[in-house]
Each structure stands twice: as structure tokens, then as C-alpha cells.
Amino acid sequence: MQNKKIATEKILEIVNESVIIPKTRYKTKPSKAKVQKRLDTKRNFQTKKKTDVLNIN
């Protein structure tokens, strides 16, 4: 009798959890400042690599 009660409680918990609809996730864009900062760092790495290659030769 006790096992049946526990089993029905577990089933009810599972059903109640499945009824809840999760929130939809909205895509977000990075800010203009973040994009600019990323591009600046990429440019810095490019120039650093170019100068390193020139110094090796």
C-alpha cells in the first residue's frame, strides 16, 4: 500500500513537471562596442603576427 502511494506521488510529480512550458529563449546580439573590441583585438593579433614573421626573416 505504501509503495503504491509513493509510486502515484512520483507519477504525479513527473506529470506536473511536464505540464510546465519552458520560457522561449530569444537570440541576443552583441553590442556594437563588443563587436568593435573583438575586431580591434583581431587586427592587433594580425599586425603582431605580421611583424613577428618579418622579424624572423
C-alpha positions in Angstrom: 0.0 0.0 0.0 2.8 2.3 0.9 4.7 1.6 -2.4 1.6 2.3 -4.4 1.2 5.7 -2.7 4.9 6.6 -3.3 4.6 5.5 -7.0 1.5 7.6 -7.6 3.2 10.6 -6.0 6.2 10.1 -8.3 4.0 9.9 -11.3 2.1 13.0 -10.3 5.4 14.9 -9.9 6.5 13.8 -13.4 3.2 14.8 -14.9 3.2 18.2 -13.1 6.8 18.9 -14.3 5.9 18.0 -17.9 2.9 20.4 -17.9 5.1 23.4 -17.3 6.1 25.1 -20.6 9.7 26.4 -20.5 10.3 30.0 -21.5 11.4 30.6 -25.0 14.9 31.8 -25.5 15.4 34.9 -27.5 18.5 35.5 -29.6 20.6 38.5 -28.5 23.1 40.4 -30.5 26.4 41.5 -29.0 26.6 45.3 -28.6 28.4 47.4 -31.1 31.2 48.1 -28.6 31.8 44.4 -28.1 31.9 43.7 -31.8 34.3 46.6 -32.3 36.5 45.5 -29.5 36.7 41.9 -30.9 37.6 43.3 -34.4 40.3 45.5 -32.8 41.9 42.6 -31.0 41.8 40.6 -34.2 43.5 43.4 -36.0 46.1 43.7 -33.3 46.9 40.0 -33.5 47.2 40.2 -37.2 49.7 43.1 -37.1 51.6 41.3 -34.3 51.9 38.1 -36.4 53.0 40.1 -39.4 55.7 41.9 -37.5 56.9 38.6 -35.9 57.2 37.0 -39.3 59.1 40.0 -40.7 61.5 39.9 -37.7 62.2 36.2 -38.1 63.3 36.5 -41.7 
